[in-house]
């Protein structure tokens, strides 16, 4: 009986280890999928304002969103806005002041 209990404990430990390994990966995949889908929809709706719908192919909305993120990052890195944002409580931990502080 003791061997069966030890075996079950070991297998439960294996299951827990596998769960701990796959949980963050699955969360990243799900969140990325959610963001990409919504980014595609938002970008597509924005492009429809300027370009006829027949010229908008799948993926153009996501590419527009990535370009907006990139331009925002460039602006934040090269202006003093990041210094101001780094001083905002809690939210500021996501921004670094120039000089790496």
Buried (B, 14 or more C-beta within 10 A) or exposed (E): EEEEEEEEEEEEEEEEEEEEEEEEEEEEEEEEEEEBEEBBEBBBEBBEEEEEEEEBEEEBBBBBBEEBEEEEEEEEEEEEEBBEBBEEEEEBEEBBBEEEE
